[in-house]
Amino acid sequence: MTTDDARKFLAEQGFFTGNLWHIDDVTSLYQCSNEDAYKVLEMALTNEYTMSQIWDAIELIANDLDLEENEN
Protein backbone atom coordinates (compact mmCIF):
# COMPACT_ATOMS: atom_id res chain seq x y z
CA MET A 1 0.00 0.00 0.00
CA THR A 2 1.36 3.42 -0.89
CA THR A 3 1.19 6.46 1.37
CA ASP A 4 -1.46 7.96 -0.90
CA ASP A 5 -3.51 4.75 -0.69
CA ALA A 6 -3.23 4.80 3.10
CA ARG A 7 -4.29 8.45 3.29
CA LYS A 8 -7.22 7.82 0.98
CA PHE A 9 -8.31 4.79 3.03
CA LEU A 10 -8.11 6.72 6.30
CA ALA A 11 -10.01 9.68 4.81
CA GLU A 12 -12.75 7.30 3.67
CA GLN A 13 -12.98 6.11 7.29
CA GLY A 14 -13.54 9.70 8.49
CA PHE A 15 -10.00 10.60 9.55
CA PHE A 16 -8.57 13.99 8.60
CA THR A 17 -5.43 13.35 6.57
CA GLY A 18 -4.81 16.78 5.10
CA ASN A 19 -2.10 17.58 7.63
CA LEU A 20 0.32 14.77 8.34
CA TRP A 21 3.70 15.21 9.96
CA HIS A 22 6.80 13.22 9.04
CA ILE A 23 10.12 12.65 10.76
CA ASP A 24 11.70 14.65 7.91
CA ASP A 25 9.95 17.72 9.31
CA VAL A 26 12.13 17.35 12.40
CA THR A 27 15.33 16.06 10.81
CA SER A 28 15.34 18.95 8.34
CA LEU A 29 15.67 21.29 11.33
CA TYR A 30 17.66 19.25 13.85
CA GLN A 31 20.48 16.74 13.81
CA CYS A 32 18.88 13.67 15.31
CA SER A 33 18.07 10.05 14.61
CA ASN A 34 14.79 9.04 13.02
CA GLU A 35 13.79 7.55 16.38
CA ASP A 36 14.40 10.86 18.17
CA ALA A 37 12.58 12.74 15.41
CA TYR A 38 9.58 10.45 15.86
CA LYS A 39 9.72 11.01 19.63
CA VAL A 40 9.73 14.79 19.06
CA LEU A 41 6.67 14.53 16.83
CA GLU A 42 4.86 12.24 19.25
CA MET A 43 5.51 14.51 22.21
CA ALA A 44 4.74 17.72 20.32
CA LEU A 45 1.51 16.47 18.81
CA THR A 46 0.11 14.72 21.88
CA ASN A 47 1.01 17.13 24.66
CA GLU A 48 -1.76 18.73 26.68
CA TYR A 49 -1.23 22.24 25.26
CA THR A 50 -1.42 21.09 21.62
CA MET A 51 -4.51 18.98 22.26
CA SER A 52 -6.19 21.84 24.12
CA GLN A 53 -5.48 24.23 21.24
CA ILE A 54 -7.00 21.81 18.73
CA TRP A 55 -10.17 21.35 20.79
CA ASP A 56 -10.44 25.14 21.23
CA ALA A 57 -10.05 25.66 17.48
CA ILE A 58 -12.69 23.00 16.72
CA GLU A 59 -15.11 24.76 19.08
CA LEU A 60 -14.41 28.22 17.63
CA ILE A 61 -14.84 27.10 14.04
CA ALA A 62 -17.96 25.05 14.81
CA ASN A 63 -19.43 28.13 16.48
CA ASP A 64 -18.48 30.29 13.48
CA LEU A 65 -20.33 27.80 11.28
CA ASP A 66 -23.36 27.97 13.63
CA LEU A 67 -23.20 24.23 14.27
CA GLU A 68 -25.48 23.02 17.04
CA GLU A 69 -23.76 21.20 19.89
CA ASN A 70 -24.80 17.62 20.63
CA GLU A 71 -26.44 16.95 23.98
CA ASN A 72 -24.24 14.49 25.84
PyMOL Python script that loads the backbone (N, CA, C, O; Angstrom):
from pymol import cmd

cmd.read_pdbstr("""\
ATOM      1  N   MET A   1       0.842  -1.173   0.000  1.00  0.00           N
ATOM      2  CA  MET A   1       0.000   0.000   0.000  1.00  0.00           C
ATOM      3  C   MET A   1       0.887   1.237   0.000  1.00  0.00           C
ATOM      4  O   MET A   1       1.836   1.317   0.780  1.00  0.00           O
ATOM      5  N   THR A   2       0.595   2.185  -0.852  1.00  0.00           N
ATOM      6  CA  THR A   2       1.359   3.425  -0.893  1.00  0.00           C
ATOM      7  C   THR A   2       0.848   4.385   0.173  1.00  0.00           C
ATOM      8  O   THR A   2      -0.220   4.179   0.750  1.00  0.00           O
ATOM      9  N   THR A   3       1.618   5.429   0.425  1.00  0.00           N
ATOM     10  CA  THR A   3       1.193   6.457   1.372  1.00  0.00           C
ATOM     11  C   THR A   3      -0.111   7.098   0.905  1.00  0.00           C
ATOM     12  O   THR A   3      -1.006   7.343   1.714  1.00  0.00           O
ATOM     13  N   ASP A   4      -0.224   7.369  -0.384  1.00  0.00           N
ATOM     14  CA  ASP A   4      -1.462   7.958  -0.904  1.00  0.00           C
ATOM     15  C   ASP A   4      -2.649   7.019  -0.714  1.00  0.00           C
ATOM     16  O   ASP A   4      -3.747   7.471  -0.387  1.00  0.00           O
ATOM     17  N   ASP A   5      -2.441   5.720  -0.915  1.00  0.00           N
ATOM     18  CA  ASP A   5      -3.509   4.754  -0.688  1.00  0.00           C
ATOM     19  C   ASP A   5      -3.925   4.747   0.786  1.00  0.00           C
ATOM     20  O   ASP A   5      -5.112   4.696   1.107  1.00  0.00           O
ATOM     21  N   ALA A   6      -2.941   4.799   1.667  1.00  0.00           N
ATOM     22  CA  ALA A   6      -3.229   4.797   3.105  1.00  0.00           C
ATOM     23  C   ALA A   6      -3.998   6.051   3.502  1.00  0.00           C
ATOM     24  O   ALA A   6      -4.962   5.973   4.264  1.00  0.00           O
ATOM     25  N   ARG A   7      -3.580   7.202   2.992  1.00  0.00           N
ATOM     26  CA  ARG A   7      -4.287   8.454   3.294  1.00  0.00           C
ATOM     27  C   ARG A   7      -5.715   8.404   2.782  1.00  0.00           C
ATOM     28  O   ARG A   7      -6.645   8.814   3.476  1.00  0.00           O
ATOM     29  N   LYS A   8      -5.888   7.903   1.568  1.00  0.00           N
ATOM     30  CA  LYS A   8      -7.219   7.816   0.984  1.00  0.00           C
ATOM     31  C   LYS A   8      -8.099   6.889   1.817  1.00  0.00           C
ATOM     32  O   LYS A   8      -9.251   7.216   2.102  1.00  0.00           O
ATOM     33  N   PHE A   9      -7.561   5.738   2.208  1.00  0.00           N
ATOM     34  CA  PHE A   9      -8.314   4.793   3.029  1.00  0.00           C
ATOM     35  C   PHE A   9      -8.732   5.438   4.349  1.00  0.00           C
ATOM     36  O   PHE A   9      -9.893   5.343   4.745  1.00  0.00           O
ATOM     37  N   LEU A  10      -7.797   6.091   5.026  1.00  0.00           N
ATOM     38  CA  LEU A  10      -8.111   6.724   6.301  1.00  0.00           C
ATOM     39  C   LEU A  10      -9.146   7.838   6.131  1.00  0.00           C
ATOM     40  O   LEU A  10     -10.043   7.977   6.963  1.00  0.00           O
ATOM     41  N   ALA A  11      -9.032   8.625   5.073  1.00  0.00           N
ATOM     42  CA  ALA A  11     -10.012   9.685   4.813  1.00  0.00           C
ATOM     43  C   ALA A  11     -11.398   9.089   4.590  1.00  0.00           C
ATOM     44  O   ALA A  11     -12.396   9.644   5.051  1.00  0.00           O
ATOM     45  N   GLU A  12     -11.461   7.972   3.894  1.00  0.00           N
ATOM     46  CA  GLU A  12     -12.749   7.303   3.672  1.00  0.00           C
ATOM     47  C   GLU A  12     -13.352   6.795   4.978  1.00  0.00           C
ATOM     48  O   GLU A  12     -14.565   6.613   5.072  1.00  0.00           O
ATOM     49  N   GLN A  13     -12.513   6.568   5.981  1.00  0.00           N
ATOM     50  CA  GLN A  13     -12.980   6.115   7.290  1.00  0.00           C
ATOM     51  C   GLN A  13     -13.317   7.288   8.211  1.00  0.00           C
ATOM     52  O   GLN A  13     -13.697   7.080   9.363  1.00  0.00           O
ATOM     53  N   GLY A  14     -13.181   8.517   7.711  1.00  0.00           N
ATOM     54  CA  GLY A  14     -13.540   9.701   8.485  1.00  0.00           C
ATOM     55  C   GLY A  14     -12.386  10.411   9.168  1.00  0.00           C
ATOM     56  O   GLY A  14     -12.602  11.380   9.896  1.00  0.00           O
ATOM     57  N   PHE A  15     -11.162   9.947   8.944  1.00  0.00           N
ATOM     58  CA  PHE A  15     -10.003  10.596   9.553  1.00  0.00           C
ATOM     59  C   PHE A  15      -9.548  11.763   8.681  1.00  0.00           C
ATOM     60  O   PHE A  15      -9.578  11.681   7.453  1.00  0.00           O
ATOM     61  N   PHE A  16      -9.126  12.849   9.327  1.00  0.00           N
ATOM     62  CA  PHE A  16      -8.566  13.986   8.595  1.00  0.00           C
ATOM     63  C   PHE A  16      -7.120  13.672   8.265  1.00  0.00           C
ATOM     64  O   PHE A  16      -6.317  13.418   9.162  1.00  0.00           O
ATOM     65  N   THR A  17      -6.786  13.689   7.003  1.00  0.00           N
ATOM     66  CA  THR A  17      -5.430  13.346   6.572  1.00  0.00           C
ATOM     67  C   THR A  17      -4.761  14.486   5.805  1.00  0.00           C
ATOM     68  O   THR A  17      -3.718  14.288   5.180  1.00  0.00           O
ATOM     69  N   GLY A  18      -5.349  15.659   5.850  1.00  0.00           N
ATOM     70  CA  GLY A  18      -4.813  16.782   5.100  1.00  0.00           C
ATOM     71  C   GLY A  18      -3.576  17.403   5.721  1.00  0.00           C
ATOM     72  O   GLY A  18      -2.925  18.242   5.100  1.00  0.00           O
ATOM     73  N   ASN A  19      -3.246  17.001   6.941  1.00  0.00           N
ATOM     74  CA  ASN A  19      -2.101  17.582   7.632  1.00  0.00           C
ATOM     75  C   ASN A  19      -1.379  16.475   8.381  1.00  0.00           C
ATOM     76  O   ASN A  19      -1.661  16.220   9.552  1.00  0.00           O
ATOM     77  N   LEU A  20      -0.466  15.831   7.716  1.00  0.00           N
ATOM     78  CA  LEU A  20       0.321  14.775   8.343  1.00  0.00           C
ATOM     79  C   LEU A  20       1.749  15.259   8.551  1.00  0.00           C
ATOM     80  O   LEU A  20       2.302  15.986   7.726  1.00  0.00           O
ATOM     81  N   TRP A  21       2.324  14.848   9.651  1.00  0.00           N
ATOM     82  CA  TRP A  21       3.698  15.213   9.959  1.00  0.00           C
ATOM     83  C   TRP A  21       4.606  14.006   9.727  1.00  0.00           C
ATOM     84  O   TRP A  21       4.185  12.859   9.879  1.00  0.00           O
ATOM     85  N   HIS A  22       5.837  14.277   9.363  1.00  0.00           N
ATOM     86  CA  HIS A  22       6.799  13.225   9.041  1.00  0.00           C
ATOM     87  C   HIS A  22       8.097  13.507   9.790  1.00  0.00           C
ATOM     88  O   HIS A  22       8.402  14.656  10.109  1.00  0.00           O
ATOM     89  N   ILE A  23       8.849  12.462  10.066  1.00  0.00           N
ATOM     90  CA  ILE A  23      10.123  12.654  10.761  1.00  0.00           C
ATOM     91  C   ILE A  23      11.043  13.610  10.006  1.00  0.00           C
ATOM     92  O   ILE A  23      11.886  14.265  10.618  1.00  0.00           O
ATOM     93  N   ASP A  24      10.892  13.698   8.692  1.00  0.00           N
ATOM     94  CA  ASP A  24      11.698  14.649   7.907  1.00  0.00           C
ATOM     95  C   ASP A  24      11.442  16.091   8.325  1.00  0.00           C
ATOM     96  O   ASP A  24      12.320  16.943   8.189  1.00  0.00           O
ATOM     97  N   ASP A  25      10.241  16.368   8.836  1.00  0.00           N
ATOM     98  CA  ASP A  25       9.947  17.723   9.308  1.00  0.00           C
ATOM     99  C   ASP A  25      10.846  18.091  10.479  1.00  0.00           C
ATOM    100  O   ASP A  25      11.179  19.262  10.663  1.00  0.00           O
ATOM    101  N   VAL A  26      11.235  17.114  11.259  1.00  0.00           N
ATOM    102  CA  VAL A  26      12.134  17.348  12.399  1.00  0.00           C
ATOM    103  C   VAL A  26      13.593  17.270  11.956  1.00  0.00           C
ATOM    104  O   VAL A  26      14.399  18.132  12.304  1.00  0.00           O
ATOM    105  N   THR A  27      13.927  16.236  11.187  1.00  0.00           N
ATOM    106  CA  THR A  27      15.332  16.061  10.805  1.00  0.00           C
ATOM    107  C   THR A  27      15.830  17.142   9.860  1.00  0.00           C
ATOM    108  O   THR A  27      17.036  17.349   9.733  1.00  0.00           O
ATOM    109  N   SER A  28      14.908  17.834   9.194  1.00  0.00           N
ATOM    110  CA  SER A  28      15.340  18.948   8.343  1.00  0.00           C
ATOM    111  C   SER A  28      15.762  20.157   9.177  1.00  0.00           C
ATOM    112  O   SER A  28      16.448  21.051   8.682  1.00  0.00           O
ATOM    113  N   LEU A  29      15.349  20.177  10.440  1.00  0.00           N
ATOM    114  CA  LEU A  29      15.675  21.293  11.329  1.00  0.00           C
ATOM    115  C   LEU A  29      16.723  20.950  12.381  1.00  0.00           C
ATOM    116  O   LEU A  29      17.459  21.822  12.844  1.00  0.00           O
ATOM    117  N   TYR A  30      16.786  19.663  12.757  1.00  0.00           N
ATOM    118  CA  TYR A  30      17.656  19.250  13.846  1.00  0.00           C
ATOM    119  C   TYR A  30      18.469  18.022  13.451  1.00  0.00           C
ATOM    120  O   TYR A  30      18.020  17.190  12.663  1.00  0.00           O
ATOM    121  N   GLN A  31      19.656  17.926  14.004  1.00  0.00           N
ATOM    122  CA  GLN A  31      20.485  16.745  13.806  1.00  0.00           C
ATOM    123  C   GLN A  31      20.070  15.713  14.838  1.00  0.00           C
ATOM    124  O   GLN A  31      20.398  15.837  16.018  1.00  0.00           O
ATOM    125  N   CYS A  32      19.352  14.704  14.394  1.00  0.00           N
ATOM    126  CA  CYS A  32      18.884  13.671  15.308  1.00  0.00           C
ATOM    127  C   CYS A  32      18.564  12.409  14.520  1.00  0.00           C
ATOM    128  O   CYS A  32      18.446  12.431  13.295  1.00  0.00           O
ATOM    129  N   SER A  33      18.427  11.317  15.246  1.00  0.00           N
ATOM    130  CA  SER A  33      18.066  10.050  14.612  1.00  0.00           C
ATOM    131  C   SER A  33      16.581  10.080  14.234  1.00  0.00           C
ATOM    132  O   SER A  33      15.822  10.922  14.713  1.00  0.00           O
ATOM    133  N   ASN A  34      16.194   9.159  13.379  1.00  0.00           N
ATOM    134  CA  ASN A  34      14.788   9.037  13.022  1.00  0.00           C
ATOM    135  C   ASN A  34      13.943   8.711  14.251  1.00  0.00           C
ATOM    136  O   ASN A  34      12.810   9.175  14.378  1.00  0.00           O
ATOM    137  N   GLU A  35      14.507   7.908  15.154  1.00  0.00           N
ATOM    138  CA  GLU A  35      13.791   7.545  16.380  1.00  0.00           C
ATOM    139  C   GLU A  35      13.549   8.773  17.247  1.00  0.00           C
ATOM    140  O   GLU A  35      12.455   8.949  17.783  1.00  0.00           O
ATOM    141  N   ASP A  36      14.570   9.630  17.388  1.00  0.00           N
ATOM    142  CA  ASP A  36      14.399  10.860  18.167  1.00  0.00           C
ATOM    143  C   ASP A  36      13.431  11.811  17.477  1.00  0.00           C
ATOM    144  O   ASP A  36      12.631  12.475  18.137  1.00  0.00           O
ATOM    145  N   ALA A  37      13.500  11.877  16.155  1.00  0.00           N
ATOM    146  CA  ALA A  37      12.581  12.745  15.415  1.00  0.00           C
ATOM    147  C   ALA A  37      11.140  12.291  15.631  1.00  0.00           C
ATOM    148  O   ALA A  37      10.245  13.118  15.804  1.00  0.00           O
ATOM    149  N   TYR A  38      10.916  10.977  15.622  1.00  0.00           N
ATOM    150  CA  TYR A  38       9.581  10.450  15.863  1.00  0.00           C
ATOM    151  C   TYR A  38       9.123  10.792  17.278  1.00  0.00           C
ATOM    152  O   TYR A  38       7.967  11.154  17.492  1.00  0.00           O
ATOM    153  N   LYS A  39      10.038  10.676  18.241  1.00  0.00           N
ATOM    154  CA  LYS A  39       9.717  11.011  19.629  1.00  0.00           C
ATOM    155  C   LYS A  39       9.334  12.490  19.743  1.00  0.00           C
ATOM    156  O   LYS A  39       8.389  12.831  20.455  1.00  0.00           O
ATOM    157  N   VAL A  40      10.059  13.362  19.050  1.00  0.00           N
ATOM    158  CA  VAL A  40       9.734  14.795  19.057  1.00  0.00           C
ATOM    159  C   VAL A  40       8.316  15.005  18.530  1.00  0.00           C
ATOM    160  O   VAL A  40       7.521  15.719  19.141  1.00  0.00           O
ATOM    161  N   LEU A  41       8.005  14.381  17.394  1.00  0.00           N
ATOM    162  CA  LEU A  41       6.667  14.527  16.827  1.00  0.00           C
ATOM    163  C   LEU A  41       5.606  14.004  17.788  1.00  0.00           C
ATOM    164  O   LEU A  41       4.596  14.667  18.028  1.00  0.00           O
ATOM    165  N   GLU A  42       5.834  12.831  18.331  1.00  0.00           N
ATOM    166  CA  GLU A  42       4.861  12.244  19.253  1.00  0.00           C
ATOM    167  C   GLU A  42       4.602  13.155  20.449  1.00  0.00           C
ATOM    168  O   GLU A  42       3.452  13.389  20.821  1.00  0.00           O
ATOM    169  N   MET A  43       5.659  13.661  21.038  1.00  0.00           N
ATOM    170  CA  MET A  43       5.509  14.512  22.211  1.00  0.00           C
ATOM    171  C   MET A  43       4.888  15.862  21.861  1.00  0.00           C
ATOM    172  O   MET A  43       4.070  16.384  22.618  1.00  0.00           O
ATOM    173  N   ALA A  44       5.270  16.423  20.724  1.00  0.00           N
ATOM    174  CA  ALA A  44       4.736  17.724  20.320  1.00  0.00           C
ATOM    175  C   ALA A  44       3.258  17.651  19.956  1.00  0.00           C
ATOM    176  O   ALA A  44       2.489  18.565  20.254  1.00  0.00           O
ATOM    177  N   LEU A  45       2.873  16.565  19.314  1.00  0.00           N
ATOM    178  CA  LEU A  45       1.506  16.467  18.812  1.00  0.00           C
ATOM    179  C   LEU A  45       0.522  15.888  19.812  1.00  0.00           C
ATOM    180  O   LEU A  45      -0.688  15.972  19.600  1.00  0.00           O
ATOM    181  N   THR A  46       1.012  15.303  20.896  1.00  0.00           N
ATOM    182  CA  THR A  46       0.105  14.718  21.876  1.00  0.00           C
ATOM    183  C   THR A  46       0.166  15.394  23.235  1.00  0.00           C
ATOM    184  O   THR A  46      -0.480  14.935  24.178  1.00  0.00           O
ATOM    185  N   ASN A  47       0.929  16.474  23.355  1.00  0.00           N
ATOM    186  CA  ASN A  47       1.008  17.125  24.659  1.00  0.00           C
ATOM    187  C   ASN A  47      -0.294  17.873  24.965  1.00  0.00           C
ATOM    188  O   ASN A  47      -1.071  18.193  24.065  1.00  0.00           O
ATOM    189  N   GLU A  48      -0.506  18.135  26.220  1.00  0.00           N
ATOM    190  CA  GLU A  48      -1.764  18.733  26.684  1.00  0.00           C
ATOM    191  C   GLU A  48      -2.047  20.081  26.019  1.00  0.00           C
ATOM    192  O   GLU A  48      -3.188  20.355  25.649  1.00  0.00           O
ATOM    193  N   TYR A  49      -1.032  20.919  25.862  1.00  0.00           N
ATOM    194  CA  TYR A  49      -1.233  22.236  25.258  1.00  0.00           C
ATOM    195  C   TYR A  49      -1.703  22.111  23.805  1.00  0.00           C
ATOM    196  O   TYR A  49      -2.662  22.773  23.408  1.00  0.00           O
ATOM    197  N   THR A  50      -1.037  21.272  23.015  1.00  0.00           N
ATOM    198  CA  THR A  50      -1.417  21.090  21.620  1.00  0.00           C
ATOM    199  C   THR A  50      -2.845  20.574  21.514  1.00  0.00           C
ATOM    200  O   THR A  50      -3.641  21.093  20.732  1.00  0.00           O
ATOM    201  N   MET A  51      -3.169  19.549  22.301  1.00  0.00           N
ATOM    202  CA  MET A  51      -4.509  18.979  22.257  1.00  0.00           C
ATOM    203  C   MET A  51      -5.558  20.012  22.663  1.00  0.00           C
ATOM    204  O   MET A  51      -6.626  20.081  22.055  1.00  0.00           O
ATOM    205  N   SER A  52      -5.265  20.805  23.674  1.00  0.00           N
ATOM    206  CA  SER A  52      -6.190  21.843  24.118  1.00  0.00           C
ATOM    207  C   SER A  52      -6.424  22.878  23.015  1.00  0.00           C
ATOM    208  O   SER A  52      -7.552  23.322  22.802  1.00  0.00           O
ATOM    209  N   GLN A  53      -5.356  23.257  22.321  1.00  0.00           N
ATOM    210  CA  GLN A  53      -5.477  24.230  21.238  1.00  0.00           C
ATOM    211  C   GLN A  53      -6.334  23.693  20.093  1.00  0.00           C
ATOM    212  O   GLN A  53      -7.111  24.436  19.494  1.00  0.00           O
ATOM    213  N   ILE A  54      -6.193  22.413  19.794  1.00  0.00           N
ATOM    214  CA  ILE A  54      -6.996  21.806  18.727  1.00  0.00           C
ATOM    215  C   ILE A  54      -8.463  21.796  19.122  1.00  0.00           C
ATOM    216  O   ILE A  54      -9.320  22.176  18.323  1.00  0.00           O
ATOM    217  N   TRP A  55      -8.770  21.363  20.353  1.00  0.00           N
ATOM    218  CA  TRP A  55     -10.169  21.353  20.795  1.00  0.00           C
ATOM    219  C   TRP A  55     -10.751  22.761  20.811  1.00  0.00           C
ATOM    220  O   TRP A  55     -11.905  22.953  20.429  1.00  0.00           O
ATOM    221  N   ASP A  56      -9.970  23.747  21.247  1.00  0.00           N
ATOM    222  CA  ASP A  56     -10.437  25.143  21.234  1.00  0.00           C
ATOM    223  C   ASP A  56     -10.727  25.604  19.809  1.00  0.00           C
ATOM    224  O   ASP A  56     -11.737  26.265  19.563  1.00  0.00           O
ATOM    225  N   ALA A  57      -9.851  25.261  18.873  1.00  0.00           N
ATOM    226  CA  ALA A  57     -10.047  25.660  17.481  1.00  0.00           C
ATOM    227  C   ALA A  57     -11.281  24.979  16.889  1.00  0.00           C
ATOM    228  O   ALA A  57     -12.040  25.607  16.152  1.00  0.00           O
ATOM    229  N   ILE A  58     -11.485  23.699  17.205  1.00  0.00           N
ATOM    230  CA  ILE A  58     -12.687  23.000  16.724  1.00  0.00           C
ATOM    231  C   ILE A  58     -13.936  23.721  17.228  1.00  0.00           C
ATOM    232  O   ILE A  58     -14.874  23.951  16.464  1.00  0.00           O
ATOM    233  N   GLU A  59     -13.947  24.072  18.496  1.00  0.00           N
ATOM    234  CA  GLU A  59     -15.110  24.756  19.077  1.00  0.00           C
ATOM    235  C   GLU A  59     -15.337  26.119  18.428  1.00  0.00           C
ATOM    236  O   GLU A  59     -16.472  26.460  18.093  1.00  0.00           O
ATOM    237  N   LEU A  60     -14.279  26.898  18.248  1.00  0.00           N
ATOM    238  CA  LEU A  60     -14.415  28.222  17.631  1.00  0.00           C
ATOM    239  C   LEU A  60     -14.952  28.124  16.204  1.00  0.00           C
ATOM    240  O   LEU A  60     -15.851  28.875  15.825  1.00  0.00           O
ATOM    241  N   ILE A  61     -14.416  27.220  15.432  1.00  0.00           N
ATOM    242  CA  ILE A  61     -14.837  27.099  14.036  1.00  0.00           C
ATOM    243  C   ILE A  61     -16.250  26.539  13.945  1.00  0.00           C
ATOM    244  O   ILE A  61     -17.035  26.982  13.106  1.00  0.00           O
ATOM    245  N   ALA A  62     -16.585  25.570  14.798  1.00  0.00           N
ATOM    246  CA  ALA A  62     -17.956  25.046  14.813  1.00  0.00           C
ATOM    247  C   ALA A  62     -18.948  26.154  15.169  1.00  0.00           C
ATOM    248  O   ALA A  62     -20.029  26.239  14.587  1.00  0.00           O
ATOM    249  N   ASN A  63     -18.570  26.998  16.125  1.00  0.00           N
ATOM    250  CA  ASN A  63     -19.433  28.133  16.476  1.00  0.00           C
ATOM    251  C   ASN A  63     -19.557  29.114  15.327  1.00  0.00           C
ATOM    252  O   ASN A  63     -20.646  29.621  15.059  1.00  0.00           O
ATOM    253  N   ASP A  64     -18.449  29.388  14.641  1.00  0.00           N
ATOM    254  CA  ASP A  64     -18.480  30.290  13.477  1.00  0.00           C
ATOM    255  C   ASP A  64     -19.395  29.747  12.382  1.00  0.00           C
ATOM    256  O   ASP A  64     -20.010  30.514  11.641  1.00  0.00           O
ATOM    257  N   LEU A  65     -19.481  28.437  12.287  1.00  0.00           N
ATOM    258  CA  LEU A  65     -20.332  27.804  11.280  1.00  0.00           C
ATOM    259  C   LEU A  65     -21.761  27.569  11.778  1.00  0.00           C
ATOM    260  O   LEU A  65     -22.581  26.944  11.107  1.00  0.00           O
ATOM    261  N   ASP A  66     -22.032  28.101  12.995  1.00  0.00           N
ATOM    262  CA  ASP A  66     -23.356  27.967  13.629  1.00  0.00           C
ATOM    263  C   ASP A  66     -23.795  26.519  13.748  1.00  0.00           C
ATOM    264  O   ASP A  66     -24.969  26.207  13.545  1.00  0.00           O
ATOM    265  N   LEU A  67     -22.867  25.633  14.076  1.00  0.00           N
ATOM    266  CA  LEU A  67     -23.201  24.229  14.271  1.00  0.00           C
ATOM    267  C   LEU A  67     -23.801  24.051  15.666  1.00  0.00           C
ATOM    268  O   LEU A  67     -23.318  24.634  16.637  1.00  0.00           O
ATOM    269  N   GLU A  68     -24.835  23.256  15.754  1.00  0.00           N
ATOM    270  CA  GLU A  68     -25.480  23.019  17.041  1.00  0.00           C
ATOM    271  C   GLU A  68     -24.739  21.915  17.789  1.00  0.00           C
ATOM    272  O   GLU A  68     -24.410  20.874  17.221  1.00  0.00           O
ATOM    273  N   GLU A  69     -24.482  22.161  19.075  1.00  0.00           N
ATOM    274  CA  GLU A  69     -23.759  21.199  19.894  1.00  0.00           C
ATOM    275  C   GLU A  69     -24.665  20.006  20.214  1.00  0.00           C
ATOM    276  O   GLU A  69     -25.860  20.173  20.458  1.00  0.00           O
ATOM    277  N   ASN A  70     -24.087  18.810  20.211  1.00  0.00           N
ATOM    278  CA  ASN A  70     -24.803  17.619  20.634  1.00  0.00           C
ATOM    279  C   ASN A  70     -25.061  17.666  22.129  1.00  0.00           C
ATOM    280  O   ASN A  70     -24.266  18.227  22.883  1.00  0.00           O
ATOM    281  N   GLU A  71     -26.155  17.088  22.555  1.00  0.00           N
ATOM    282  CA  GLU A  71     -26.437  16.946  23.981  1.00  0.00           C
ATOM    283  C   GLU A  71     -25.830  15.630  24.432  1.00  0.00           C
ATOM    284  O   GLU A  71     -26.207  14.565  23.943  1.00  0.00           O
ATOM    285  N   ASN A  72     -24.900  15.704  25.355  1.00  0.00           N
ATOM    286  CA  ASN A  72     -24.238  14.487  25.835  1.00  0.00           C
ATOM    287  C   ASN A  72     -24.741  14.120  27.188  1.00  0.00           C
ATOM    288  O   ASN A  72     -24.302  13.123  27.761  1.00  0.00           O
TER     289      ASN A  72
END
""", "prot")
cmd.dss("prot")
cmd.show_as("cartoon", "prot")
cmd.util.cbc("prot")
cmd.orient("prot")
